[in-house]
Amino acid sequence: MFQLYIRLFQIVLYFFIINTLFAQQYQGFNSSNYSGVTGIYENPANIADSRYFLDINLISTDFTFNNNYVAFNTQLLSINNNPIVDSNYYNAFQNFRGDFFQEKPWKETQQSRIYQSLNVQGPSFLFNIGKNAFAITSAVRQYFHLDNVDPQTADFILGELQIPSTWNVDLNNQKMNALGAVWSEFGIGYGREIMNTGEHFLKGGVHLKLLVAMYSAHFYADELVLNFKNADTLRVNVSDVRFGYSDDMSYVRADMQASDVSNFFANMFNRAGFAADFGFVYEWRPQHKKYDHPTKEGKQVQNKNKYKLKAGFSVADIGGVTFDRGTYAGNFTGVSGEWNLDTFAASSQGIEAFGETMSDSFTMTSNRDPFHLRLPTTISLQVDYNIWKWFYVHLSGRFAVDQEDAPLKMHALNSLTLTPRFEMNQVDFGVPVTLDGYNNITAGMYLRLGPLFLGSSNCWNVIVGPSVRGINLYGGLKIPITFGKGKKPKKLTPPDLSEVPVETEEKVDSAALALRETEIERKAEADKAWAAEQERLAREQAKKDTSEPTAEPVVEPTPVVEPTPEPVVEPTPEPITEPIYYDVKENEKAIKETRAYFESNSAWVASADRDKLDKLAVTMRSDSKYHAIIHGHTDNVGDPESNKKLAAKRAQKVKEYLIAQGVPSDKLTIIAKGAKNPIAENDTPEGREKNRRVEVLLLEDKDKDK
């Protein structure tokens, strides 16, 4: 009979001895800027300034095993011809152990440690509103760890107690600590942009969690001495043992009544605990101007990563959960007599029966007060660097606040993870490489395709290596909705008059447009002729002033009627008169290349037009002979006076931008045209969009060439 229990214990030990707990969930994927609401567990600040307008997690899970004592052959993870189901090993565990286990000699291992975790994130979502982000989360988490098991004890048990050299030897397991727990979490998260100076950006976040107890058991002994007299007889010496288990699930049974259900939920929430995570993220954005929103002044697009370097700090799982203590839970000490192992196994089926056996065998101080279990608190540092476009490298370190010797405290392992990754809007791919607290090195991989993500922190060890010390798998399904690119002004082209039917009243009047084009050309020619004549007169007058007078009569030039200047409306400078010594430097094509377009009733210069103005600024800075006249225009919506003011504001904004690029202010003059000079019909939205513009006329001071 006892051999059956030994075999069951070996199976359990086999599955758990190969594992250590990593507090880091979704290792690799949590470094992505597209981890969404899942990234709140890495750093709550991640939800602020997210790439997602809305992210809904339907279901995701993370399952982890690892250890510091046994490596097992990767053939045990194969789907075909798995030796676990090979009948040749059914009654030959030692052969199985020799073929597929690689154990460290127990003298080389200080203590054996066993860990396991399962995290299931239920329906959760986040959404961003301006500088703020909000999240609601739900999860079920399960942890188990067994620390400070004497390696000789583990070797003896795996040897099916058939190692005579270990009989009558005290196997001392000091500070042995076994703990397991299951609880639910319901959380709310808040993240916010704290500082944004353009180049420097800081955000923070907090995640508050309500913890609902489900089940827990723990066993801690300052000293546990096992002495096997033979394969059937055991003597136990213990001191200062803390043993407990919960009965929070006692209401759950097959014949539950309505009152049992209400009692179950009332009991769970009466014992609810609280926990919190918080964190901060700093981003260095040396090229932040590239991400200015095309239409919203002072805003930036939210669908792109803007940083070159990002650094984060977070603290997770501050708090704990409270469990109701079971009937036979308590503290005990003493020395037992010699136990027949078959009899002990028969009387200790289940955790409560085990507690009853301990109560009968030792002096136990019963305690029915609830017990409080502390969460595995960790401090995390993250650094992310954008090497090129979509390629990043992420380095994160996790440091456990409490380690193995703390009773009633779940704990994590220290770890350092480097994750190079390729990241785009709908596709993510990364390879996390981890060094854990046991000096194990693992390499994994994750992949995100739209709403689906899958990954493992050590899949490459499984694929490539002959043996591994653990395994990790995770995956999830989401409904992600990313931010849009931002509405950009359409690329405008002059209307093709040849394709516009004349008969349709709603279409552009081609005859009128042709007449307007002729008038514009005529006026331009007249202006050029007037400017040339004024220049000629100025030169003749200069010669006359420096030469001897002659008897020849001076022929007065035919006067040219000076075009009436258009008024300039505040806040622009005073209206200027027509130039008397400038010559047109740029043609109509060049004017179009410096044309900036505006949203209705807006004077904000869109980022799409700033490249044009940057080129113009370079030209004007290259030689002091250049001067520019900035014409502001509007569509015909609104009264003429308001349109004049709006046109002046638009021209002034362009002037201020050019000044900011290093163009002297005295080289820039603005004129408010209003709605007087449309280049398209104002009867359609498309036409009005073309007319809402600023045109820059570049002129050359010819006196500068002399």
Secondary structure, 3 states (H helix, E strand, C coil): CHHHHHHHHHHHHHHHHCCCCCCCCCCCHHHCCCCHHHHHHCCHHHHCCCCEEEEEEEEEEEEEEEECCEEEEHHHHCCCCCHHHCHHHCCCHHHHHHHHEEECCHHHCCCEEEEEEEEEECCEEEEEECCEEEEEEEEEEEEEEEEEECHHHHHHHHCCCCCHHHCCCCEEEEEEEEEEEEEEEEEEEEEEEEEECCCEEEEEEEEEEEEEEEEEEEEEEEEEEEEECCCCEEEEEEEEEEEEEECCCCCCCCCCCHHHHHHHHHHHHHCCEEEEEEEEEEEECCCHHHHECCCCCCCECCCCCCCCEEEEEEEEEEEEEEECECCCCEEEEEEEEEEEHHHHHHHCCCHHHHHHHHHHHCEEEECCCCEEEECCCEEEEEEEEEEECCEEEEEEEEEECCCCCCCCECCCCCEEEEEEEEECCCEEEECCEEEECCCCEEECEEEEECCEEEEECCHHHHHHCCEECCEEEEEEEEEEEECCCCCCCCCCCCCCHHHCCCCCCCCCCHHHHHHHHHHHHHHHHHHHHHHHHHHHHHHHHHHHHHCCCCCCCCCCCCCCCCCCCCCCCCCCCCCCCCCCCEEECCCHHHHHHCCEECCCCCCCCCHHHHHHHHHHHHHHHHCCCEEEEEEEECCCCCCHHHHHHHHHHHHHHHHHHHHHCCCCHHHEEEEEEECCCCCCCCCCHHHHHHHCEEEEEEEEEHHHHC
